Amino acid sequence: MKVTAVMWGTYAPVLKKAAELTGDDLVLFTNRMLDEYPEMLEKALSEMKNSDAILLYHRTEPFWERLDRELKTIGHKIPVISLGHDPTYWGNSTVKPEIVTTCQAYISYNGEENLKNLLYYIQKSIFNEEIDVKSPIEVPWEGIYHPGAESCFLSIDDYLSWYSEKEKKGAPWVGIIFSRTSWVSNNCSIEDSLISSLEDQGLNVVPVFTYAMKDDAIGSKGIAQVVIDFMTKNGTPKVNAIIKLIPFLFGASRSEGSKGQTAMDLGINLLKKLNIPIFHPVISPYKTVDQWRESTGLTLDTGWAVSMPEFEGVIEPIYIGSTASTDDGDKKREAVPERCRKVAIRVKKWIALAQKPVQERKITFILNNNPCANADANVGAAANLDSLESVARIMQKMEKAGYQLNPPASGKELVEEIMGKKAMSEFRWTTKEDIAAKGGVLMYMDMDAFTPYFNSLPESVQKRVNELWGEPPGLGMVLDGKILITGLQFGNVTVQVQPKRGCYGSRCDGAVCKILHDPECPPTHQYLATYYWIEHIFGADAIVHVGTHGNLEFLPGKGLGLSGECFPDVAIGSLPNLYIYNADNPAEGTTAKRRSYATLVDHMQTVMAGGGLYEELQAIEDLLSQYEIAKLDPARGHSLQHLLLDSIKKANLDKDMHITHETPLSEIVAKAHESLSRIRNTRIQEGMHVFGEIPVGDKRVDFINSIIHFDSGNHSPRRVIAQIIGLDLSYLLENQDKFSEIHDVSNGKLLENLDSVTCKFIDATLHDPSLTYNEIFSRSITPDQAEYLNVIRERILDINRRIEQSKEIESLLEGFKGKYIPSGPSGLITRGHEEVLPTGRNFYSLDPQKVPTKSSWIVGQRLADALISKYNSEEGSIPENVAFYWMAGDIMSSDGEMFAEMLWLIGVEPVWEKNGRVKSFSVVPLDQLGRPRIDITVRTSGILRDNFCNCYELLDEAVQFVAGLDESEEQNYIKKHSMRAMSENGTDFRDSTLRIFSSRPGTYSSGVNLAVLASAWKTEEDLADIFVALNGYAYGKDFAGKKAQEQLASSLSTVSVTFNKVQSDEYDLLGCCCYFGTHGGITAAARHYSESDVKPYYGDTREPEHIEIRDLADEVRRVVRTKLLNPKWIDGMKEHGYNGASTIMKRVTRVYGWEASTQEVDDWIFDDIAETFVNNEEMRHFFENNNPSALEEIARRLLEAKERGLWEADEQVLADLRNNYLEIESWMEDQVGDGDFQGGNLNIITSNDVSAWGESAKDLLEKVHLKYPRNP
């Protein structure tokens, strides 16, 4: 009998073995095979037409739509048996119903014997063969397995009785949950390796197999009930940890009775009751072990095997083996014993943490310190978090909880001790001699202590470190042949500054910036020694990385599914890693979870409020109001006109407004209203968050308002309240250049007033609920309006409850006890995501298969159309190629708005499945598109590359398809540029369609930010070459990290516009050096290789119903005015002393970075920065008392900008700056003792001056420079 089967991968290998036993001719296709390789469907259909029977296990993959359609015809001649977990699939069968149900029973029970009898049964029931067929054998749905036992156990008591001879008395117990399919198919090699590893670590095990879903119809209990039955007694867990090897959620069920709870809710509630750590190692169904070893990391596994389990708060996705099917249906399960040992050791460490008496428990806090942003001024770097005050408060709570330590009284006291003892890394004003002399060394590690550890590392790791840093002790933080381990010790707690990982010495320049020479630069010997000291010499039971973000998770290695040769895995060792992380940053937090095995404890976003107007901007507003009222009086209007124009010029607002001497007054007035509205209605951070603190009073009101402020549709709070007070929100947003004659104020002011009224309503809801709506709004409220307000009120009260429930420090202390940290969503709270609260949770991200969503598709189309319109209005044509900086935040925070924009530019649209997942794309006909297809050049972030391969692969497929369309090149710029590349560069079609680029696998920086901050460049050409050399690695459907510098340069040569966007005021282009490093870098490269004035644009989707596209220069102006130069924002930063000063400094250096890379920063901005921070006596006093290094960095960068010709400074401003820098420099010199140091000197060292760097760049750019020669 010939049977063609389409089988779920778990059944395929067992069915294949069964066919070998029965002698049947089985042609087998797995669901995954047909899903990944659509061309195989033709072969499957051909085989079906020539079969005796067709056996299907139906699922939901897209190919089933066509297969079902074809089978309606094929099934007239050939029997079809359609099975599946959903009985509706059985209806596709063409045999008797009783045959289908019997076959379903065989396959559900599974096992070699059952599937053998399944084939016999088909022969007998359909073809009337005289065969003895056994009925389906009921195989247990769940039970306990051990490789040393002859059979499974159906009760925990029976298992414990048998295990008593193996049991290690008094040792901890570990539960393992694995798939029944592995057990029933006698295919448990991975489980066997894991069991052996755990027992080798002295742990006892309870390995339980189960059917993943609760299903009353077949009698399976599901994972949650199995855990209760086998691993708890009277509600108390009898295991110390659980390792879950099934991606399905604990509460997964096909049965009724969940009382309205989702599977995720059921699982989280169970795990809260268990309150033990739940580990989820990764078993890949897509890559064999050999493929994994050679790969850049796991890719297609992300959604199913990693993202979904994270929803429940499981931790540590360490790759331990493969179940990848071969083309012939074999599903070989292969373990990686070394990875299984890694899991076992880490599980043991977590259990030891839980069992350690609190008075003996040791904890290390790691403070981030990015040296590129000035290591002296940047201790405790953490986005929007006062890390120093946070650590001080955590330590105070620890002391009260019984930990043995003497905590600092405040964050200020903590940082003063760090800086006073120089307990940090060497930098421009800090020498290793000073660190030693002032008491910042915890250990002088000699080679007798370090070498045995280093020699225990994989040979490849040793080789990479030695090649770059020399034999131990190597370069950096070495004194008298000993490695300096720095930090402060407070009893059983140490506070340590994270070591530098890519540079060394008391300097910062192109010579010592090794990571610029080699992006795969391994960490230094001192870096590895520090983490080794923490775990093995100090003996920490857990480590806490404080704030977003450090560098451990960005060390070289695989993107996901790390090996023992990946540096994050090497450095973290076996330490439980708790990571305090901002809940609004799922992209980078996810990287920390997956690459450094971090258990996140997220923190609340900073309170945000309207930025308002100040000083000269407020004066312009006042004059505008007077003018609007008096403009009918010619004499008064003429007088105010001159005052207004003078005020606009004095405040440099004319740059934002793009006006000339010929601009009509009416247009000037309108543009002034629009510019002021954009400034005043930008939301800004009110200081920084302190871990464990929740907003109170007016800050609570502002915080809630910032959440409900987002316009989510017709009945959003702002729209409802606007309508109540007689305003039309859509009109106001679309007409911010207008003045309201009715209200005698600008529309921008009305938007600000709307915010105030909303705050009043929030305040009344929280503090005076007895007030009626009529009283709150001072007008009569209709019943419909009251109904909407009731909904808003309940939402406000819910948010308030969520705020109160945020227990950040308490959650962290639970982590110190080795307990379960509940999971929760993440995202931009100012886009209406209050579900992010309460904080103190181990956040998860999203299903990457559902991007772009249908709503973000609409926004993306608007972005593309607006970009084209803006360019056309400026240039009289449409852009042929748009270069994008595509960040993971686009996927995780705005559901793929930019992804959608790129698809629409090339003229395709997503095709969604019923469940919202994107399954493919369809081409939009040119007549419907109404314009040519526009080419794209994409630089993805490393995080997007590592976690969302499905997104970039879909985009890559779309580009290839569009390039091959039968269309004229004038209507298809993708095709035009691809054909040109094939002709001029001699590339094949595939290489000519490469459009998605990133840094080398396992690396993350664009390189341009490093070069700019290390002053390691001279010309735009230098930055262009750095960008192409370090980012010229192509990614697509069939490769990851293909060397393609020539293709990137070729693509950049046709770019007309570069693009990034803002989607929330929580983040902006001064928030990280990656923005200017990548968007600025790609702009510099496009300008150089195209030899044209490429336009950098910035999109704005903060108001999805009112998207904007503006020049990059305008976006810089907006962000500088609303935050960096805004007294309200500055005052908020000053409240946080050292950390606040550091934040100001970093934003200034990023302004410099944008000017260095794009020359899009106005001179007045540098003038005002100098006047505001350096030439202002009060601010100098603030910096001197809190963070003098930060002011030195600000002044030094300003002087560098002047020296490089990037800033045409006001003469008096410059003179004052130079004089004040001399004073600042004297502060710094007073702090330095022995040793050589760079100080404030500017060392401009490029690749031409460093042989190793120069040779590396030459190798990468050889072909590029043949076509685009460097200037002599």
Buried (B, 14 or more C-beta within 10 A) or exposed (E): BEBBBBBBBBBBBBBBBBBEEBEBEBBBBBBBBBBEEEEBBEBBBEBBBEBBBBBBBBBBBBBBEEBBEBBEEBBEEBBBBBBBBEEEBBEBBBBEEEBBEBBBBBBBBBBBBBBBBBBBBBBBBBEEEEBEBEEBEEBBBBBBBBEEBEEBBEEBEBBBEBBEEEEEEEBBBBBBBBBBBBBBBEBBBBBBBBBBBBBEBEBBBBBBBBBBBBBEEBEBBBBBBBBBBBBBEEEEBBBBBBBBBBBBBBBBBBBEEEEEBEBBBBBBBBBEBBBBBBBBBBBBBBBBBEEBEEBBBBBBBBBBBBBBBBBBBBBBBBBBBBBBBEEBBBBBBBBBBEBBBBBBBBBBBBBBBBEBEBEEBBBBBBBBBBBBBBBBBBBBBBBBBBBBBBBBBBBBBBBEBEBBBEBBEBBBBBBBBBBEBBBBBBBBBBBBBBBBBBBBBBBBBEBEBBEEBBEEBBEEBBEBBBEBBBEBBBBBBBBEEBBBBBBBBBBBBBBBBBBBBBBBBBBBBBBBBBBBBBBBBBBBBBBBBBBBBBBBBBEBBBBBBBBBBBBBBBBBBBBBBBBBBBBBBBBBBBBBBBBBBBBBBBBBBBBBBBBBBBBBBBBBBBBBBBBBBBEBBBBBBBBBBBBBBBBEEEEBBEBBBEBBBEBBEEBBBBBBBEBEEEEEBEEBBBBBBBBBBBBBBBBBBBBBBBBBBBBEEEBBBBBBBBBBBBBBEEEBBBBBBBBBBEBEBBEBBBBBBBBBEEBEBBBBBBBBBBBEBBBBBBBBBBEEEEBEBEEBBEEEBEEEBBEBBEEBBEBBBEBBEBBEEBBBBEBBBBBBBBBBBBBBBBBBBBBBBBBBBBBBBBBBBBBBBBBBBEBBBBBBBBBBBBBBEBBEEEEEEBBBBBBBBBBBBBBBBBBBBBBBBBBBBBBBBBEBBEEEBBBBBEBBEBEEBEBBBBBBBBBBBBBBBBBBBBBBBBBBBBBBBBBBBEBEBEBBBBBBBBBBBBEEBEBEEBBBBBBBBBBBBBBBBBBBBBBBBBBBBEBBBBBBBBBBBBBBBBBBBEBBBBEBBBBBBBBBBBBBBBBBBBBBBBBBBBBBBBBBBBBBBBBBBBBBBBEEEBBBBBBBBBBBBBBBBBBBBBBBBBBBBBBBBBEBBBEBBBBBBBBBBBBBBBBBBBBBBBBBBBBBBBBBBBBBBBBBBBBBEEBBEBBBEBBBBBBBBBBBBBBBBBEBEBBEBBEEBBEBBBEBBEEBBEBBEEBBBEBEBBBBEEBBBBBEBBEEBBEBBEEBBEBBBEEBEBEE
